[in-house]
Amino acid sequence: MQEGFSTINKTRGKIPRVLFSDLKKEILGEKYDLSLAFVTPSEAARLARTYKNKDYDANVLSFRLSKQEGEMVICPAVAKREAKLFGRDFKGMLTYLFIHGAFHLKGHTHGGTMEREERRILKKYGL
């Protein structure tokens, strides 16, 4: 585990190498404390129901605990299923979901500003 960033894979699948730590530092800062969990569709759906009052298998969920601490959950199975809809491969979709979730942790809501910031990061990292 890197200081300020931890990951856990609660699925049986292999997660491609993504620059999660670099992206976390870029978007949230060096001192931000983030935990990232990869979960199954049933767990993603349970979390979405419990904490977001939504009834679907969520691709990414972000939970801001404080200004400098948060948790993110990504469902690789949903990411894989949705990748083609977004014109991405699996690794690209996981990367995008992480970026998207990180901007929510930073306090952004859906809209033009958030989309511009996501595009800026994607471009900077050649994605």
VOPAKE-823041 format. One record per residue: residue number from 1; x, y, z of N, C-alpha, C in turn. Coordinates in pm, whole numbers. Example, Ala and Ser with C-alpha at 12.3 -4.5 7.8 and 13.67 -1.06 7.14 Angstrom:
<kolros>
+-------+--------+--------+--------+--------+--------+--------+--------+--------+--------+
| nukol |   n_xx |   n_yy |   n_zz |  ca_xx |  ca_yy |  ca_zz |   c_xx |   c_yy |   c_zz |
+-------+--------+--------+--------+--------+--------+--------+--------+--------+--------+
|     1 |   1319 |   -569 |    780 |   1230 |   -450 |    780 |   1320 |   -330 |    780 |
|     2 |   1285 |   -225 |    708 |   1367 |   -106 |    714 |   1290 |      3 |    787 |
+-------+--------+--------+--------+--------+--------+--------+--------+--------+--------+
</kolros>
This chain:
<kolros>
+-------+--------+--------+--------+--------+--------+--------+--------+--------+--------+
| nukol |   n_xx |   n_yy |   n_zz |  ca_xx |  ca_yy |  ca_zz |   c_xx |   c_yy |   c_zz |
+-------+--------+--------+--------+--------+--------+--------+--------+--------+--------+
|     1 |     84 |   -119 |      0 |      0 |      0 |      0 |     88 |    124 |      0 |
|     2 |     50 |    218 |    -84 |    120 |    345 |    -87 |     55 |    438 |     15 |
|     3 |    132 |    524 |     76 |     77 |    616 |    174 |    -32 |    701 |    108 |
|     4 |   -149 |    706 |    171 |   -258 |    786 |    121 |   -340 |    721 |     11 |
|     5 |   -306 |    597 |    -25 |   -380 |    530 |   -133 |   -373 |    379 |   -113 |
|     6 |   -490 |    316 |   -110 |   -494 |    170 |    -98 |   -598 |    115 |   -195 |
|     7 |   -574 |     -7 |   -241 |   -669 |    -74 |   -330 |   -693 |   -215 |   -279 |
|     8 |   -812 |   -265 |   -311 |   -847 |   -403 |   -281 |   -933 |   -454 |   -395 |
|     9 |   -907 |   -576 |   -438 |   -986 |   -639 |   -544 |  -1071 |   -748 |   -480 |
|    10 |  -1202 |   -724 |   -471 |  -1294 |   -820 |   -411 |  -1362 |   -906 |   -518 |
|    11 |  -1308 |   -904 |   -638 |  -1361 |   -985 |   -747 |  -1260 |  -1096 |   -776 |
|    12 |  -1299 |  -1188 |   -860 |  -1206 |  -1293 |   -901 |  -1127 |  -1256 |  -1025 |
|    13 |  -1164 |  -1144 |  -1085 |  -1101 |  -1102 |  -1210 |   -971 |  -1027 |  -1189 |
|    14 |   -893 |  -1024 |  -1296 |   -767 |   -950 |  -1296 |   -794 |   -806 |  -1339 |
|    15 |   -735 |   -714 |  -1267 |   -750 |   -572 |  -1297 |   -627 |   -526 |  -1375 |
|    16 |   -647 |   -465 |  -1492 |   -532 |   -417 |  -1570 |   -455 |   -309 |  -1494 |
|    17 |   -328 |   -297 |  -1526 |   -246 |   -192 |  -1465 |   -290 |    -56 |  -1518 |
|    18 |   -329 |     28 |  -1424 |   -370 |    165 |  -1454 |   -293 |    255 |  -1358 |
|    19 |   -262 |    374 |  -1400 |   -187 |    468 |  -1316 |   -277 |    533 |  -1211 |
|    20 |   -347 |    449 |  -1132 |   -441 |    502 |  -1033 |   -374 |    600 |   -937 |
|    21 |   -257 |    565 |   -888 |   -188 |    650 |   -791 |   -152 |    787 |   -852 |
|    22 |   -101 |    787 |   -973 |    -67 |    912 |  -1041 |   -192 |    997 |  -1065 |
|    23 |   -300 |    932 |  -1107 |   -425 |   1004 |  -1132 |   -481 |   1060 |  -1003 |
|    24 |   -473 |    983 |   -896 |   -519 |   1029 |   -765 |   -444 |   1155 |   -724 |
|    25 |   -311 |   1153 |   -738 |   -230 |   1271 |   -702 |   -266 |   1391 |   -789 |
|    26 |   -283 |   1367 |   -919 |   -315 |   1475 |  -1014 |   -448 |   1542 |   -981 |
|    27 |   -549 |   1462 |   -949 |   -684 |   1517 |   -930 |   -709 |   1559 |   -785 |
|    28 |   -669 |   1475 |   -691 |   -705 |   1497 |   -551 |   -591 |   1552 |   -465 |
|    29 |   -470 |   1537 |   -514 |   -355 |   1587 |   -439 |   -280 |   1478 |   -366 |
|    30 |   -158 |   1509 |   -334 |    -67 |   1415 |   -267 |   -119 |   1371 |   -131 |
|    31 |   -179 |   1463 |    -57 |   -218 |   1434 |     81 |   -356 |   1372 |     95 |
|    32 |   -430 |   1362 |    -13 |   -564 |   1303 |     -7 |   -553 |   1154 |     24 |
|    33 |   -632 |   1106 |    117 |   -632 |    967 |    158 |   -748 |    894 |     88 |
|    34 |   -716 |    804 |     -4 |   -817 |    737 |    -86 |   -805 |    586 |    -76 |
|    35 |   -920 |    522 |    -58 |   -923 |    376 |    -71 |  -1010 |    343 |   -191 |
|    36 |   -964 |    247 |   -270 |  -1031 |    205 |   -393 |  -1059 |     56 |   -383 |
|    37 |  -1185 |     18 |   -404 |  -1223 |   -123 |   -402 |  -1287 |   -161 |   -534 |
|    38 |  -1248 |   -277 |   -585 |  -1311 |   -335 |   -703 |  -1408 |   -441 |   -652 |
|    39 |  -1535 |   -430 |   -693 |  -1639 |   -517 |   -638 |  -1720 |   -586 |   -748 |
|    40 |  -1797 |   -685 |   -708 |  -1884 |   -759 |   -799 |  -2009 |   -675 |   -830 |
|    41 |  -2082 |   -712 |   -936 |  -2206 |   -639 |   -967 |  -2307 |   -642 |   -852 |
|    42 |  -2320 |   -754 |   -784 |  -2416 |   -760 |   -674 |  -2377 |   -666 |   -560 |
|    43 |  -2247 |   -657 |   -532 |  -2201 |   -565 |   -428 |  -2220 |   -420 |   -473 |
|    44 |  -2193 |   -390 |   -599 |  -2213 |   -255 |   -652 |  -2360 |   -215 |   -643 |
|    45 |  -2448 |   -309 |   -675 |  -2592 |   -282 |   -668 |  -2636 |   -260 |   -523 |
|    46 |  -2584 |   -341 |   -431 |  -2618 |   -328 |   -290 |  -2573 |   -191 |   -236 |
|    47 |  -2452 |   -150 |   -270 |  -2401 |    -21 |   -226 |  -2481 |     95 |   -286 |
|    48 |  -2517 |     83 |   -414 |  -2597 |    188 |   -479 |  -2734 |    201 |   -413 |
|    49 |  -2795 |     88 |   -381 |  -2925 |     91 |   -312 |  -2912 |    151 |   -172 |
|    50 |  -2814 |    105 |    -99 |  -2797 |    145 |     41 |  -2759 |    292 |     55 |
|    51 |  -2662 |    338 |    -24 |  -2607 |    470 |     -2 |  -2651 |    577 |   -101 |
|    52 |  -2699 |    537 |   -217 |  -2738 |    635 |   -319 |  -2888 |    628 |   -353 |
|    53 |  -2958 |    530 |   -293 |  -3100 |    510 |   -319 |  -3128 |    489 |   -468 |
|    54 |  -3038 |    417 |   -534 |  -3049 |    385 |   -677 |  -3058 |    234 |   -693 |
|    55 |  -3133 |    189 |   -792 |  -3152 |     46 |   -812 |  -3086 |      1 |   -943 |
|    56 |  -2954 |    -10 |   -943 |  -2880 |    -55 |  -1060 |  -2741 |   -101 |  -1017 |
|    57 |  -2674 |   -176 |  -1105 |  -2534 |   -213 |  -1081 |  -2451 |    -90 |  -1118 |
|    58 |  -2398 |    -23 |  -1019 |  -2321 |     99 |  -1044 |  -2185 |     66 |  -1103 |
|    59 |  -2139 |    147 |  -1197 |  -2004 |    128 |  -1251 |  -1900 |    188 |  -1157 |
|    60 |  -1930 |    305 |  -1098 |  -1841 |    367 |  -1001 |  -1925 |    440 |   -896 |
|    61 |  -1882 |    431 |   -772 |  -1945 |    505 |   -664 |  -1834 |    575 |   -586 |
|    62 |  -1857 |    699 |   -551 |  -1760 |    776 |   -474 |  -1824 |    820 |   -343 |
|    63 |  -1748 |    809 |   -236 |  -1796 |    847 |   -104 |  -1695 |    943 |    -42 |
|    64 |  -1733 |   1068 |    -34 |  -1645 |   1170 |     25 |  -1664 |   1166 |    175 |
|    65 |  -1557 |   1133 |    246 |  -1564 |   1122 |    391 |  -1527 |   1253 |    460 |
|    66 |  -1437 |   1327 |    398 |  -1397 |   1459 |    446 |  -1331 |   1530 |    328 |
|    67 |  -1282 |   1650 |    353 |  -1218 |   1724 |    245 |  -1093 |   1654 |    193 |
|    68 |  -1027 |   1575 |    278 |   -901 |   1510 |    241 |   -908 |   1358 |    248 |
|    69 |  -1031 |   1300 |    247 |  -1042 |   1155 |    258 |  -1169 |   1106 |    188 |
|    70 |  -1154 |    994 |    116 |  -1269 |    938 |     48 |  -1248 |    793 |     11 |
|    71 |  -1357 |    733 |    -34 |  -1356 |    595 |    -79 |  -1421 |    590 |   -216 |
|    72 |  -1369 |    500 |   -299 |  -1425 |    480 |   -432 |  -1442 |    331 |   -455 |
|    73 |  -1553 |    297 |   -522 |  -1583 |    158 |   -556 |  -1606 |    152 |   -705 |
|    74 |  -1536 |     60 |   -772 |  -1555 |     40 |   -915 |  -1594 |   -105 |   -938 |
|    75 |  -1691 |   -126 |  -1026 |  -1733 |   -261 |  -1061 |  -1674 |   -296 |  -1199 |
|    76 |  -1569 |   -379 |  -1201 |  -1505 |   -413 |  -1329 |  -1600 |   -481 |  -1428 |
|    77 |  -1692 |   -564 |  -1380 |  -1784 |   -634 |  -1472 |  -1873 |   -534 |  -1544 |
|    78 |  -1922 |   -434 |  -1473 |  -2004 |   -330 |  -1536 |  -1918 |   -246 |  -1630 |
|    79 |  -1796 |   -214 |  -1588 |  -1704 |   -138 |  -1673 |  -1678 |   -211 |  -1803 |
|    80 |  -1654 |   -340 |  -1794 |  -1628 |   -420 |  -1913 |  -1749 |   -420 |  -2006 |
|    81 |  -1868 |   -433 |  -1947 |  -1992 |   -436 |  -2024 |  -2018 |   -301 |  -2092 |
|    82 |  -1985 |   -191 |  -2025 |  -2014 |    -58 |  -2078 |  -1904 |     -2 |  -2167 |
|    83 |  -1787 |    -63 |  -2167 |  -1672 |     -8 |  -2240 |  -1703 |     20 |  -2386 |
|    84 |  -1765 |    -75 |  -2454 |  -1793 |    -56 |  -2597 |  -1891 |     58 |  -2620 |
|    85 |  -1985 |     78 |  -2528 |  -2081 |    188 |  -2541 |  -2009 |    324 |  -2541 |
|    86 |  -1897 |    330 |  -2471 |  -1820 |    453 |  -2460 |  -1701 |    456 |  -2555 |
|    87 |  -1689 |    355 |  -2643 |  -1580 |    351 |  -2739 |  -1444 |    332 |  -2674 |
|    88 |  -1440 |    256 |  -2566 |  -1315 |    235 |  -2493 |  -1288 |     85 |  -2478 |
|    89 |  -1163 |     51 |  -2450 |  -1134 |    -85 |  -2409 |  -1152 |    -93 |  -2258 |
|    90 |  -1137 |   -212 |  -2202 |  -1160 |   -233 |  -2059 |  -1069 |   -144 |  -1974 |
|    91 |   -942 |   -141 |  -2004 |   -847 |    -59 |  -1927 |   -883 |     89 |  -1936 |
|    92 |   -917 |    133 |  -2057 |   -957 |    273 |  -2076 |  -1082 |    308 |  -1998 |
|    93 |  -1175 |    215 |  -1992 |  -1299 |    239 |  -1918 |  -1272 |    247 |  -1769 |
|    94 |  -1189 |    157 |  -1717 |  -1154 |    163 |  -1574 |  -1086 |    296 |  -1542 |
|    95 |   -998 |    339 |  -1630 |   -929 |    466 |  -1610 |  -1027 |    582 |  -1608 |
|    96 |  -1118 |    584 |  -1706 |  -1218 |    690 |  -1711 |  -1305 |    691 |  -1584 |
|    97 |  -1349 |    572 |  -1540 |  -1434 |    565 |  -1421 |  -1361 |    616 |  -1298 |
|    98 |  -1232 |    584 |  -1288 |  -1153 |    634 |  -1176 |  -1146 |    787 |  -1179 |
|    99 |  -1118 |    841 |  -1296 |  -1110 |    986 |  -1311 |  -1245 |   1050 |  -1276 |
|   100 |  -1352 |    992 |  -1327 |  -1486 |   1043 |  -1302 |  -1516 |   1042 |  -1151 |
|   101 |  -1489 |    928 |  -1088 |  -1513 |    917 |   -945 |  -1428 |   1013 |   -864 |
|   102 |  -1303 |   1034 |   -906 |  -1214 |   1126 |   -834 |  -1267 |   1270 |   -841 |
|   103 |  -1320 |   1310 |   -954 |  -1376 |   1445 |   -963 |  -1499 |   1461 |   -874 |
|   104 |  -1577 |   1355 |   -859 |  -1688 |   1362 |   -763 |  -1634 |   1379 |   -622 |
|   105 |  -1527 |   1307 |   -588 |  -1467 |   1322 |   -456 |  -1414 |   1463 |   -434 |
|   106 |  -1372 |   1525 |   -540 |  -1321 |   1663 |   -533 |  -1435 |   1763 |   -517 |
|   107 |  -1558 |   1717 |   -536 |  -1673 |   1805 |   -516 |  -1746 |   1844 |   -643 |
|   108 |  -1701 |   1795 |   -757 |  -1767 |   1827 |   -884 |  -1898 |   1748 |   -899 |
|   109 |  -1992 |   1809 |   -969 |  -2115 |   1740 |  -1007 |  -2116 |   1732 |  -1160 |
|   110 |  -2205 |   1647 |  -1212 |  -2211 |   1629 |  -1357 |  -2240 |   1763 |  -1425 |
|   111 |  -2172 |   1786 |  -1536 |  -2192 |   1909 |  -1610 |  -2069 |   1944 |  -1691 |
|   112 |  -2075 |   2058 |  -1755 |  -1970 |   2101 |  -1846 |  -1833 |   2114 |  -1782 |
|   113 |  -1827 |   2171 |  -1661 |  -1698 |   2190 |  -1594 |  -1633 |   2056 |  -1566 |
|   114 |  -1709 |   1963 |  -1513 |  -1655 |   1831 |  -1481 |  -1609 |   1759 |  -1608 |
|   115 |  -1689 |   1767 |  -1712 |  -1653 |   1702 |  -1839 |  -1525 |   1762 |  -1898 |
|   116 |  -1509 |   1893 |  -1891 |  -1385 |   1958 |  -1940 |  -1264 |   1910 |  -1860 |
|   117 |  -1278 |   1902 |  -1729 |  -1169 |   1857 |  -1644 |  -1134 |   1710 |  -1674 |
|   118 |  -1235 |   1627 |  -1693 |  -1210 |   1486 |  -1728 |  -1134 |   1477 |  -1860 |
|   119 |  -1177 |   1552 |  -1960 |  -1110 |   1551 |  -2090 |   -966 |   1599 |  -2079 |
|   120 |   -943 |   1700 |  -1996 |   -807 |   1752 |  -1976 |   -716 |   1643 |  -1920 |
|   121 |   -762 |   1570 |  -1821 |   -682 |   1463 |  -1760 |   -662 |   1349 |  -1860 |
|   122 |   -767 |   1310 |  -1929 |   -756 |   1203 |  -2028 |   -652 |   1240 |  -2133 |
|   123 |   -657 |   1363 |  -2180 |   -561 |   1408 |  -2283 |   -420 |   1410 |  -2227 |
|   124 |   -403 |   1462 |  -2107 |   -270 |   1470 |  -2045 |   -205 |   1334 |  -2033 |
|   125 |   -286 |   1230 |  -2006 |   -234 |   1096 |  -1990 |   -244 |   1013 |  -2118 |
|   126 |   -276 |   1081 |  -2229 |   -277 |   1014 |  -2359 |   -388 |    912 |  -2375 |
|   127 |   -500 |    941 |  -2315 |   -611 |    844 |  -2319 |   -725 |    894 |  -2405 |
+-------+--------+--------+--------+--------+--------+--------+--------+--------+--------+
</kolros>
